């Protein structure tokens, strides 16, 4: 999450360097690098793809898409973990009939 926030903040704070969107090589390198690192850290998620392409549009790259994508991935993973834990608690362990 911190990496996504730093990447988005860098694009907003260092606005003059990244204002060109798809025409800015520095912006493209930053976005590609962030995409690679996030996939390495969190695994592949479809939510990263729209963020990557949105960052190529001039002006739209000022929206913190990386932060939103990581927050959505985190929220979804927490929901899956809670559901799995609830399912595990609801189902008692099956006993082996041979050892009863």
N, C-alpha and C positions, 0 to 999 in steps of 0.2 A: 504494500500500500504506500509506503514511504517513497519507494522508487517512482511510482506513478505520479504521486503528488509533486515530487521534485521535478520530474520531466515536464509536467503541465505548468508548474510555476516557472520553470526556466523558459518555456516558450512564451509565457505571458510577460514576465519581467524583462526578458531580453527581446522585447517586441521588435525593435528595428532590424534585428538580424533575421527574424523568422516571419516577417510580414508577407513575404511572397508566397507562402504556402508551398504548393508543388514546385515552384520555381526556385526555392531555396535549397541548395545542396546541404547546408548545415541542418536545416529542419528535417530533410529526408534522412540524413545519417542518424540524427537523434531518434526519430520515430522508428526507423528500422532497428536500431540498437535496442531501444526500449521493447519493441515487439519480441525480439529474439530473447532478451533477458527474461521478460515476463513469461514467455512460453517455457523457458528452461526452469523457472522457479515454480510456476503454477500448472504447467502442462498446457496442452492445446485447448483453447476455448473459442467457440464461434464469436463470442462477444468482443474478442480482440480484433477481428477482421474489420468490422465497421469503424472501429476507433482508428485503425491504421489508415483506412481510405478517407475518413473524414478529415484527418490531419493533413491530407494533401490538398484540401480545398482552401484557397486564400480566405482569411477571416474566420473560417470555421475552426481553424487550428487553435483559436484562443479559448475555445470551450474545453474544459478539462475532461476529455474523452477517456484518457488512460485511467484517470482516477475513477471515473464512473464505471468503466469496464471491470477494473479490479474489485471495486465495491460490489458489483453484481455477481462476480464469480465467487467472492467470499460469502456473500449472502446465500447464494445457491448451495455452496458446499456446507455451510452451517445447517441449512434446512435439511439436506440429505443426511448429514450426521445425526441430527436430532431424530429424524424419521427412522433411521436404522437402529438407533438406540431404543426408541420406543417399541419397535417391532421385536427387538431382541428381548426386551423385558416382558412383553406380552406373551411370548411363546416360551413355555417352560422347556427345559432341556429334555430331549427324548431319551428315555431309558432303553438300554439294550436288553431285549427280552431274554436273551440267553444268560445274562448275569443277574437276573432278578431273584 
